[in-house]
Amino acid sequence: MRKYLLQFKPFLIFISTFFAAYILLTVAYRYYLNSFETNDIDGISNIVGRNVDQLMHLFNSDVNIFKSISNPCLEVWYNKKYTLRIVEGCNAVSVIILFISFVIAFSGKIKTTLIFILFGGLIIYVLNVIRIASLTILLFHFPEKEHILHGVLFPLIIYGLVFLLWIIWVNKFSKYAK
C-alpha cells in the first residue's frame, strides 16, 4: 500500500488540494449567499446585471433590466420584450471557483498564482457578461433555439475558456511547467 501511495503522491496531492480549495471556496460562497433574504438577489448577480445593462447600452441597445417582483432574479427586457432572467447561477462565481481551485492545485510561485487567478477570474467574468448580453439578443431573435444557445453553445464557450486558461497555466506558469 505504501508503494502505491508513494507512486501516486503527486496525483493525491493535486486531488486533495483541488477538493480542499473547491470545498472551502464553495462554503464561503454559500455563506455569502445565505446572508441575503430568500427572495433577494445577491450583490454579485446585481453587479453582473448592471454590467450587462452598461454593455448593451454601449451599443445603443433598447434594454431594461429590473428586479423581478415575484422571484429572486433580474428580468431582462430587450426591445420592450421580456427575453431572459438573470439568476444567481448566471453570475459565473461557481465557474470562477472551479478555475481558482484548479490553479491552486497546480500552484506555482505565489505572486504568479495570485496574478493569474485575478486576471483569469476577470477574463471569465467579462466573458460571462458578454455571454449574457449576446444571449439576450439571440433569444430575442431566435427564442426557439434557447436550449442549444443556453444549454450547449454558451456553456461550451465559457468552459472552453476555463479549459484554455488551465492549459496555459499548467504549461507556462505552474510548478510543473518546463
C-alpha positions as CSV (number, residue, x, y, z in Angstrom):
1,M,0.0,0.0,0.0
2,R,2.8,2.4,0.9
3,K,4.4,1.7,-2.5
4,Y,1.2,2.9,-4.3
5,L,0.8,6.0,-2.0
6,L,4.4,7.0,-2.9
7,Q,3.8,6.2,-6.6
8,F,0.6,8.3,-6.8
9,K,1.7,11.0,-4.3
10,P,1.7,13.9,-6.9
11,F,-1.8,12.9,-8.1
12,L,-3.1,12.6,-4.5
13,I,-1.6,15.9,-3.5
14,F,-3.3,17.5,-6.6
15,I,-6.7,16.0,-6.0
16,S,-6.7,16.7,-2.2
17,T,-5.6,20.3,-2.8
18,F,-8.2,20.8,-5.6
19,F,-11.0,19.5,-3.4
20,A,-9.9,21.4,-0.3
21,A,-9.8,24.7,-2.2
22,Y,-13.1,23.9,-4.0
23,I,-14.9,23.0,-0.8
24,L,-13.5,26.0,1.1
25,L,-14.4,28.5,-1.6
26,T,-17.9,26.9,-2.2
27,V,-18.6,27.0,1.6
28,A,-17.5,30.7,1.7
29,Y,-19.7,31.5,-1.3
30,R,-22.7,29.7,0.2
31,Y,-22.2,31.6,3.4
32,Y,-22.2,34.8,1.4
33,L,-25.4,33.8,-0.4
34,N,-27.1,32.9,2.9
35,S,-26.6,36.5,4.1
36,F,-29.3,37.5,1.6
37,E,-33.1,37.2,2.1
38,T,-34.8,34.3,0.4
39,N,-36.4,36.5,-2.3
40,D,-33.5,38.9,-2.7
41,I,-30.8,39.0,-5.3
42,D,-27.2,38.6,-4.2
43,G,-24.8,41.5,-4.8
44,I,-22.6,39.8,-7.4
45,S,-25.7,39.0,-9.6
46,N,-26.8,42.6,-9.3
47,I,-23.4,43.8,-10.5
48,V,-23.5,41.3,-13.4
49,G,-26.9,42.7,-14.3
50,R,-25.6,46.2,-14.2
51,N,-22.6,45.3,-16.3
52,V,-24.9,43.6,-18.9
53,D,-27.0,46.8,-19.0
54,Q,-24.0,49.0,-19.4
55,L,-22.5,46.8,-22.2
56,M,-25.8,46.7,-24.1
57,H,-26.3,50.5,-23.7
58,L,-22.8,51.0,-25.0
59,F,-24.1,49.5,-28.3
60,N,-27.3,51.6,-28.1
61,S,-29.5,48.5,-27.4
62,D,-33.0,49.1,-26.1
63,V,-32.6,47.1,-22.9
64,N,-34.1,47.4,-19.4
65,I,-33.1,45.2,-16.5
66,F,-35.4,45.1,-13.5
67,K,-35.5,43.1,-10.2
68,S,-38.4,40.6,-10.5
69,I,-41.3,41.3,-8.2
70,S,-42.0,37.6,-7.6
71,N,-38.7,35.8,-7.9
72,P,-35.1,36.3,-6.8
73,C,-33.8,37.3,-10.3
74,L,-33.3,40.1,-12.7
75,E,-35.7,40.3,-15.7
76,V,-34.0,41.4,-18.9
77,W,-36.3,43.2,-21.4
78,Y,-34.9,43.7,-24.9
79,N,-36.8,45.9,-27.4
80,K,-39.7,46.0,-24.9
81,K,-40.0,42.2,-24.8
82,Y,-39.1,40.0,-21.8
83,T,-36.2,38.0,-23.1
84,L,-34.5,36.2,-20.2
85,R,-33.8,36.3,-16.5
86,I,-30.5,36.6,-14.6
87,V,-30.4,34.3,-11.6
88,E,-27.6,33.6,-9.1
89,G,-26.2,30.8,-11.3
90,C,-25.7,33.3,-14.1
91,N,-23.0,35.3,-12.3
92,A,-20.2,32.8,-13.1
93,V,-18.9,32.6,-9.5
94,S,-19.2,28.8,-9.5
95,V,-17.1,28.7,-12.7
96,I,-14.5,31.1,-11.2
97,I,-14.4,28.9,-8.1
98,L,-13.7,25.8,-10.2
99,F,-11.0,27.8,-12.1
100,I,-9.3,29.0,-8.9
101,S,-9.3,25.6,-7.3
102,F,-7.5,24.0,-10.3
103,V,-4.9,26.8,-10.4
104,I,-4.3,26.4,-6.6
105,A,-3.9,22.7,-7.0
106,F,-1.3,23.2,-9.7
107,S,0.1,26.3,-8.0
108,G,3.4,27.9,-9.0
109,K,5.1,30.9,-7.4
110,I,2.6,32.7,-5.0
111,K,2.8,36.0,-6.8
112,T,2.3,34.4,-10.3
113,T,-0.5,32.2,-8.9
114,L,-2.4,35.2,-7.4
115,I,-1.9,37.4,-10.6
116,F,-3.1,34.5,-12.8
117,I,-6.2,33.9,-10.6
118,L,-7.0,37.6,-10.6
119,F,-6.7,38.1,-14.4
120,G,-8.2,34.7,-15.2
121,G,-11.2,35.4,-12.9
122,L,-11.6,38.8,-14.5
123,I,-11.5,37.3,-18.1
124,I,-14.1,34.7,-17.1
125,Y,-16.3,37.5,-15.6
126,V,-16.1,39.7,-18.6
127,L,-16.8,36.8,-21.0
128,N,-19.8,35.9,-18.8
129,V,-21.2,39.5,-19.1
130,I,-20.7,39.3,-22.9
131,R,-22.4,35.9,-22.9
132,I,-25.5,37.2,-21.2
133,A,-25.7,40.2,-23.5
134,S,-25.3,38.0,-26.5
135,L,-27.8,35.5,-25.2
136,T,-30.3,38.4,-24.7
137,I,-30.1,39.4,-28.4
138,L,-30.0,35.9,-29.7
139,L,-33.0,34.8,-27.7
140,F,-34.9,37.8,-28.8
141,H,-34.4,36.8,-32.4
142,F,-34.4,33.0,-32.0
143,P,-36.4,32.1,-28.9
144,E,-36.9,28.6,-30.3
145,K,-33.2,28.0,-30.0
146,E,-33.0,28.6,-26.3
147,H,-31.9,25.0,-25.5
148,I,-29.0,25.0,-27.9
149,L,-27.9,28.6,-27.1
150,H,-28.3,28.5,-23.3
151,G,-27.7,24.8,-22.7
152,V,-25.0,23.9,-25.2
153,L,-23.3,26.8,-27.1
154,F,-22.6,29.3,-24.2
155,P,-21.6,26.7,-21.6
156,L,-19.2,25.3,-24.3
157,I,-17.7,28.7,-24.8
158,I,-17.3,29.6,-21.0
159,Y,-16.0,26.1,-20.0
160,G,-13.8,26.1,-23.1
161,L,-12.2,29.4,-22.0
162,V,-11.6,27.9,-18.5
163,F,-10.0,24.8,-20.0
164,L,-7.8,27.0,-22.2
165,L,-6.8,29.1,-19.2
166,W,-5.9,25.8,-17.3
167,I,-3.8,24.7,-20.3
168,I,-1.9,28.0,-20.3
169,W,-1.5,27.8,-16.5
170,V,-0.1,24.3,-16.5
171,N,2.2,24.8,-19.5
172,K,3.5,28.3,-18.7
173,F,3.3,29.2,-15.0
174,S,2.7,26.2,-12.7
175,K,5.4,24.4,-10.9
176,Y,5.2,21.6,-13.5
177,A,5.9,24.0,-16.5
178,K,9.1,23.2,-18.2
